[in-house]
Amino acid sequence: MTKRTLHNRKRIAMVAHDKKKKELIDWAEANKVVLARHELLATGTTGRLLEDSLDRPVKKLLSGPLGGDQQIGAMIAAGEIDILIFFWDPMEAQPHDSDVKALLRVAIAWNCIVACDQSTADFVLTSPLIQEPYDINLPDYSQYLHRRIED
């Protein structure tokens, strides 16, 4: 089995639907000290709000509906993101629901740590593993990649 080491300084992607942005910003402010030890990335508006609120640099990607969700998905697949904090609104359909579903699918496919609500994000950030190296097992997709399509 292939492993990938998450280092002490984690790369944390942060995403929030419009109605969840304030909740994510409030959560990030409450966890400002811990988040300061890690590299933060975020989609469009969320990144700007986080940067202003935390008074520290955040790597800003495109807005989610304009490709930011897909950028984060690609970075997860490339091993460039360790944790995904995604406060999404389960009560409201999003115009880019297919992108959201694809992002969550790729995160799970690559064994990425994912928190979709404040409680889970709290558990992730307060875990002793957040501040030390951690080896994740990467799935073996070799059989899938070498499959043959039967006529």
Secondary structure, DSSP 4 states (H G I P E B T S, - for coil): -EEEEE-SS-EEEEEE-GGGHHHHHHHHHHTHHHHTTSEEEE-HHHHHHHHHHHTS--EE---GGGTHHHHHHHHHHTT--SEEEEE--TTS--TTHHHHHHHHHHHHHTT-EEE-SHHHHHHHHHSGGGGS-EEEEEP--HHHHT-----
